[in-house]
Amino acid sequence: MFTVTGTTYNKMEKVWSGPNLKNLYSDEMTLGEAIVRRLITTPGKVIQIMGTTGESLTALEFLKCSMNVAHNILKMGLNCRDIVGLYAQHSVHEATVMMAAFLCGTPVHALFPGFDQKTVISLYENTRPKFIFCDKENYESALSANETLDLKARIVVLTGQVQGVTHISELVQNGAQSLDINAFPCTGLNGSDTAAILCSSGTTGTPKGVMCSHQALLYSNIYHTVTCDSVVLCFSTMYWASGILNLISALLHSSLRIVPEKPYCPEYFLSLVKHYQITHVLCGGNQVAELAFHQSKKHVRESLQSIDTLLCGGAKIPQLVQEKLLDILSDNTKRPGMAVIYGLSEIAGGLSINGGYPYDFQPFSEGKLWPNKRVCIVDKSDQRLGPNECGEILVYSPYTWQGYYQNSETTANAMKGEWFCSGDIGYFDELGFLHVIGREKEMFKWNNFQICPQPIEDVLLRLEGIAEVCVFPIPDMVSENLTACAIVRTPNEKGQELTVEMVNEYAVKNLDSIYLLIGGVYFMDYLPKTGSGKVQRHKVASMIMNMKERNLVHTKSSIDHAVLNVCN
């Protein structure tokens, strides 16, 4: 087994590096070319099955459909480097559209299919796509954005029928005369050109358009043990990096990809895994948490017998959730099992991974570095720090990043030479494991002590009855800020019994005195999140402060331990 992840430390330069792996593709290679070269070697292999209906596509069928769509949209006026908008749920030809865009050399800007008109207008105002692929359900929002922004984009419907609007079925049937890749514009591009535009998490403001190059996506290699015989699953649409990375990994290995047609819920997920004997899964933090706290551990364990690798990412995974999943998957020690990815949209994939074989594992860490990645830790004066010294995480990737779409100023501010400033605060221990303790912008001061929300949240999540927690500051004239937290209870008996007093007693026993919840404990029905599932800490604080100003918070004691119920 070759080295998959690892960390070496250069003491002189104060730089940590992942394993050096040889590049498999030339600098000129694009995703469209690489995928075609792979799939034509396995023409009869089924590479896609719709999870509920069972409708399938072989590699050859997928290539023909994709090339037909590419040929037709080029004929309809799309030019190389134009933007293609994808605003749709999972469907038979969602991946077909992605592949067609790769062939055309046109970056894809995908949106979450549930976004409302206002959000779609806001996001497409910058990228201005020439085509928008959507569903019947959100066609009106796509049309509104098209008219409001005067995009003059062609709209194509993937699911459902809209009278007078082009349907994807009209584009997949005929067009390309052969499977010759040289007939498509992608052959005139190179690996440094943009293949996809991702929305940044938006946890601290308006999401930015992150330009991901063909090269970066080709080497994302999200599943290190995937093969032609693997079966992969991810519920994320192409709005999320996880959805794109899952698709690319499957196509580059001719793996079978199961496409879910319903939203995630534990029972649907487990039924798909068991029925299709799925081997590789990429899940979000909330999804694995629901599995970890499932009422029947036996049922989950039996359903996951086929799993080789269960990857979790997108947000910090609480240690308690990790421990429960490791226990569920512990009966087979000859497979990786659960692994947690720490990644960045700007590098189009993972920076480190923490899990079992073949990865190194350490509790309460983000693991060791991904191949060909380098990291340094710096203080506020940009001085590099050594092991166990906490500072901002700067990242170097050898694969091209073109920056934020039409935002050169923000791009320049995000770079220090060849290093990307992640905005995350963390450190490496003496064994080379990376530890991320939070976002620089989310840290605050109380009585001159620096408070980082994430470690406090990790401790609180171990208290039974807490499903989600968000620690945030409440401004104070004397102390500058008071540490407060918003809690979503679990739906079971433990959650219903949970009180402010119980939370504070637990905090006193398990946290240092400087981290106590002096600003209050607030119970909420939900936490506002970004489209990628990350808690919007500033919105939580704003919601609480608004309620306090309206005198809807009851003061429990002299240190303002309060209870607040915010309902949907």
FIKOLVO-748806 format. One line per 8 residues: their letters; for each residue x, y, z of C-alpha. Coordinates in pm, whole numbers, plus 50000, padded with zeros to 5 digits. Layout:
a> X,Y,Z  ...
This chain:
mftvtgtt> 50000,50000,50000  50147,50335,49894  50140,50629,50132  49801,50797,50105  49836,51070,50363  50110,51179,50596  50294,51480,50727  50662,51566,50722
ynkmekvw> 50800,51879,50887  51078,52102,50759  51216,52258,51077  51421,52521,50894  51135,52649,50677  50862,52566,50931  50653,52399,50661  50450,52079,50685
sgpnlknl> 50412,51870,50367  50195,51582,50255  50332,51282,50059  50482,51359,49719  50291,51171,49451  50367,51172,49080  50123,51358,48855  49923,51124,48631
ysdemtlg> 49809,51386,48381  49987,51641,48164  49945,52012,48234  49727,52038,47921  49478,51770,48026  49118,51875,48095  48841,51689,48273  48647,51626,47952
eaivrrli> 48946,51464,47783  49045,51254,48085  48693,51124,48143  48641,51033,47776  48973,50847,47768  48867,50648,48074  48508,50567,47980  48582,50447,47625
ttpgkviq> 48785,50165,47783  48470,50035,47962  48188,50107,47712  47945,49841,47832  47986,49898,48205  47690,50048,48390  47820,50366,48556  47496,50528,48675
imgttges> 47176,50397,48832  46888,50607,48964  46841,50486,49320  46463,50456,49321  46360,50386,48960  46664,50178,48867  46708,50362,48535  47069,50318,48425
ltaleflk> 47334,50441,48184  47639,50255,48056  47965,50438,47997  47898,50445,47622  47542,50572,47667  47663,50842,47903  47931,50956,47657  47686,50967,47366
csmnvahn> 47430,51166,47565  47695,51409,47691  47847,51463,47349  47504,51513,47193  47417,51778,47452  47757,51944,47403  47716,51948,47025  47365,52092,47046
ilkmglnc> 47432,52370,47296  47737,52478,47096  47513,52486,46790  47263,52697,46988  47524,52967,47049  47730,52861,47352  48096,52958,47324  48404,52819,47495
rdivglya> 48456,52985,47837  48092,53099,47863  47928,53008,48194  47671,52728,48219  47421,52750,48503  47290,52433,48667  46998,52492,48903  46854,52144,48941
qhsvheat> 46799,51844,49163  46941,51497,49099  46812,51345,48776  46920,51111,48497  47093,51386,48301  47231,51607,48578  47574,51448,48526  47523,51458,48148
vmmaaflc> 47501,51837,48165  47817,51853,48377  48007,51639,48128  47874,51837,47832  48003,52157,47992  48345,51998,48048  48355,51905,47679  48254,52256,47573
gtpvhalf> 48518,52419,47793  48245,52614,47972  48269,52644,48352  47963,52520,48542  47811,52740,48813  47565,52517,48997  47312,52642,49252  47115,52461,49519
pgfdqktv> 46780,52371,49355  46586,52504,49654  46723,52860,49633  46454,53128,49594  46439,53393,49321  46626,53654,49523  46920,53422,49591  46939,53301,49231
islyentr> 46943,53660,49106  47213,53754,49357  47442,53466,49259  47390,53475,48883  47428,53854,48869  47804,53801,48882  47859,53494,48662  47579,53566,48407
pkfifcdk> 47536,53217,48259  47447,53175,47890  47249,52856,47958  47048,52766,48269  46951,52402,48322  46672,52379,48580  46365,52175,48684  45998,52247,48632
enyesals> 45968,52315,49007  46213,52606,49002  46164,52720,48642  45987,53041,48748  46285,53140,48964  46524,53071,48677  46303,53270,48440  46282,53559,48686
anetldlk> 46662,53572,48719  46700,53556,48343  46462,53847,48288  46569,54060,48586  46938,54037,48494  46870,54051,48119  47091,53745,48075  46927,53636,47750
arivvltg> 47017,53283,47860  46865,52971,47705  46671,52778,47968  46655,52398,47949  46436,52186,48177  46578,51859,48315  46273,51724,48502  45908,51791,48430
qvqgvthi> 45770,51971,48126  45721,52344,48068  45532,52439,47754  45750,52617,47502  46073,52548,47693  46346,52316,47566  46362,51980,47747  46686,51789,47797
selvqnga> 46540,51495,47603  46556,51711,47289  46932,51754,47332  47049,51403,47426  46915,51210,47127  47110,51343,46829  47400,51571,46758  47754,51435,46778
qsldinaf> 47855,51222,46482  48124,51026,46667  48302,50992,47001  48597,51196,46873  48707,51421,47160  48886,51649,46913  48548,51775,46794  48501,51967,47119
pctglngs> 48653,52295,47247  48802,52141,47563  49097,52014,47358  49203,52376,47305  49220,52444,47678  49465,52329,47944  49456,52215,48303  49480,52565,48447
dtaailcs> 49151,52676,48290  48837,52690,48504  48609,52386,48502  48361,52478,48775  48262,52773,48991  48177,52686,49349  48004,52911,49598  48219,52970,49905
sgttgtpk> 48053,52874,50233  47918,53222,50300  47956,53183,50677  48086,53539,50712  47907,53716,50427  47794,53687,50064  47928,53369,49898  48210,53422,49650
gvmcshqa> 48251,53238,49322  48550,53005,49366  48705,52912,49032  48819,52547,49032  49060,52443,48759  49049,52122,48558  49388,52035,48706  49278,52077,49068
llysniyh> 48966,51867,49014  49157,51595,48828  49380,51547,49132  49106,51584,49395  49093,51201,49426  48834,51211,49702  48821,50831,49743  49171,50688,49776
tvtcdsvv> 49060,50323,49752  48801,50354,49474  48827,50119,49174  48627,50022,48867  48435,49776,49087  48336,50035,49348  47983,50167,49402  47966,50530,49518
lcfstmyw> 47693,50748,49668  47659,51114,49764  47336,51303,49829  47487,51642,49745  47386,51806,49419  47645,51982,49204  47606,52300,49412  47833,52141,49671
asgilnli> 48198,52053,49618  48117,51707,49755  47869,51644,49473  48119,51742,49205  48409,51551,49363  48196,51237,49400  48094,51257,49033  48447,51315,48904
sallhssl> 48593,51032,49111  48331,50791,48979  48380,50893,48615  48760,50880,48628  48743,50523,48761  48437,50397,48567  48278,50329,48905  47905,50277,48946
rivpekpy> 47738,50590,49086  47402,50559,49258  47192,50875,49220  46943,50940,49503  46605,51078,49393  46482,51173,49739  46626,51404,50007  46854,51246,50264
cpeyflsl> 46705,51060,50556  46876,50775,50745  46633,50503,50634  46650,50595,50265  47028,50616,50284  47060,50278,50457  46821,50114,50211  47028,50236,49915
vkhyqith> 47354,50119,50071  47214,49775,50144  47031,49728,49812  47317,49841,49587  47602,49718,49812  47755,50063,49809  48125,50078,49895  48212,50449,49905
vlcggnqv> 48002,50729,50054  48061,51101,50099  47834,51252,50365  47780,51587,50534  47815,51635,50908  47442,51647,50977  47389,51325,50780  47645,51121,50972
aelafhqs> 47517,51264,51300  47173,51121,51223  47333,50784,51157  47541,50798,51473  47237,50869,51692  47005,50626,51513  46781,50439,51755  46906,50101,51628
kkhvresl> 47283,50067,51611  47238,49706,51503  47027,49808,51203  47283,50069,51094  47574,49828,51136  47402,49554,50934  47306,49798,50658  47663,49928,50624
qsidtllc> 47833,49590,50581  47934,49670,50223  48096,50003,50310  48466,50035,50236  48494,50408,50308  48250,50646,50474  48387,50998,50425  48251,51287,50629
ggakipql> 48315,51652,50556  48179,51999,50494  48178,52099,50861  48341,52007,51190  48233,51656,51293  48180,51637,51671  48408,51388,51844  48110,51203,51992
vqeklldi> 47969,51145,51642  48307,51017,51523  48332,50775,51816  47986,50632,51753  48052,50582,51381  48389,50422,51446  48215,50179,51679  47945,50100,51420
lsdntkrp> 48207,50029,51152  48455,49854,51383  48366,49496,51287  48578,49506,50969  48937,49613,51030  49050,49546,50672  48879,49850,50524  48923,50224,50588
gmaviygl> 48582,50264,50751  48508,50618,50862  48734,50909,50773  48687,51283,50822  48801,51529,50556  48909,51886,50617  48907,52071,50288  48872,52407,50118
seiaggls> 48677,52510,49809  48980,52711,49698  49192,52397,49659  48898,52201,49513  48921,51921,49765  49079,51791,50080  49373,51932,50271  49387,51663,50539
inggypyd> 49205,51346,50634  49160,51169,50966  49050,50808,50971  49137,50442,50995  49343,50231,50754  49493,50340,50520  49488,50681,50690  49652,50781,51017
fqpfsegk> 49403,50862,51290  49406,51072,51603  49098,51179,51800  49023,51553,51816  49234,51625,51506  49185,51685,51133  49438,51414,51052  49740,51430,50823
lwpnkrvc> 49797,51607,50496  49670,51516,50152  49930,51433,49883  50122,51725,49730  49981,51982,49974  50188,52207,50202  50092,52411,50507  50250,52672,50729
ivdksdqr> 50109,52831,51044  50160,53205,51094  50092,53457,51370  49936,53801,51322  50276,53937,51215  50305,53668,50946  50587,53498,51136  50589,53122,51084
lgpnecge> 50520,52910,51389  50637,52564,51493  50464,52255,51636  50192,52317,51898  50190,52690,51821  49850,52822,51716  49799,53061,51425  49635,53104,51085
ilvyspyt> 49658,52809,50847  49819,52899,50511  49795,52646,50228  50000,52578,49918  49869,52360,49636  50064,52288,49317  49738,52287,49121  49616,52610,48967
wqgyyqns> 49365,52830,49146  49239,53121,48936  49085,53303,49232  48735,53435,49293  48528,53501,48982  48558,53867,48875  48683,53962,49219  49053,54034,49183
ettanamk> 49074,54244,49500  48938,53969,49725  49160,53717,49546  49469,53930,49610  49376,53973,49977  49341,53596,50014  49698,53530,49901  50037,53584,50063
gewfcsgd> 50273,53508,49780  50196,53153,49671  50015,53073,49997  49636,53084,50037  49511,53235,50364  49242,52996,50486  49111,53214,50767  49111,52905,50987
igyfdelg> 49306,52896,51313  49496,52583,51412  49825,52408,51475  50022,52088,51410  50115,51865,51699  50453,51693,51728  50321,51386,51541  50215,51588,51237
flhvigre> 49840,51588,51298  49658,51907,51206  49421,52060,51462  49170,52325,51352  49014,52517,51639  48797,52765,51449  48765,53056,51210  48971,53367,51278
kemfkwnn> 48666,53587,51214  48460,53387,51465  48696,53429,51758  48620,53699,52015  48753,53836,52343  48610,53819,52695  48801,54012,52963  49101,54008,52727
fqicpqpi> 49090,53627,52697  49070,53496,52340  48760,53276,52305  48726,53024,52021  48373,52882,51982  48461,52544,51828  48630,52375,52128  48343,52485,52354
edvllrle> 48092,52339,52109  48284,52011,52095  48253,51976,52473  47884,52071,52488  47791,51826,52212  47888,51540,52442  47595,51624,52670  47301,51395,52596
giaevcvf> 47002,51585,52465  47199,51831,52250  47164,51782,51875  47331,52104,51759  47505,52392,51932  47637,52732,51831  47859,52941,52060  47862,53315,51992
pipdmvse> 47948,53647,52162  47702,53893,52314  47851,54246,52332  47913,54377,52684  48022,54723,52801  48257,54588,53069  48387,54253,52941  48372,54340,52568
nltacaiv> 48186,54014,52498  47998,53747,52695  48008,53385,52581  47662,53252,52495  47530,52946,52318  47224,52845,52118  47115,52482,52142  46888,52261,51934
rtpnekgq> 46759,51973,52145  46741,51614,52024  46382,51502,51953  46395,51223,52212  46320,51221,52584  46673,51334,52677  46632,51642,52462  46293,51732,52604
eltvemvn> 46426,51704,52959  46729,51926,52894  46729,52254,53089  46950,52561,53112  47063,52452,53457  47172,52112,53323  47374,52276,53045  47544,52517,53284
eyavknld> 47621,52243,53537  47779,52036,53260  47980,52338,53142  48111,52407,53493  48230,52046,53526  48389,52019,53183  48511,52365,53082  48768,52604,53221
siylligg> 48611,52899,53399  48700,53145,53122  48480,52947,52880  48161,52937,53090  47835,53049,52927  47802,53382,53103  47606,53531,52811  47328,53275,52841
vyfmdylp> 47195,52946,52711  46922,52969,52447  46710,52686,52312  46614,52712,51944  46417,52493,51706  46680,52533,51436  47011,52702,51357  47034,52915,51040
ktgsgkvq> 47278,52760,50793  47437,52828,50459  47346,52626,50152  47644,52404,50227  47516,52323,50575  47747,52542,50783  47598,52728,51077  47574,53104,51022
rhkvasmi> 47705,53214,51359  47643,53583,51297  47278,53515,51215  47232,53312,51533  47371,53602,51734  47148,53847,51548  46837,53639,51613  46911,53618,51984
mnmkernl> 46992,53987,52014  46669,54082,51835  46469,53870,52078  46650,54023,52375  46576,54374,52249  46208,54284,52226  46219,54160,52586  46133,53805,52483
vhtkssid> 46415,53659,52692  46361,53572,53056  46661,53643,53280  46728,53342,53501  47005,53476,53725  47252,53755,53781  47474,53623,53503  47184,53619,53258
havlnvcn> 47146,53246,53198  46845,53265,52973  46603,53043,52789  46473,53136,52447  46259,52929,52215  46281,53037,51853  46031,52853,51640  46017,52785,51267
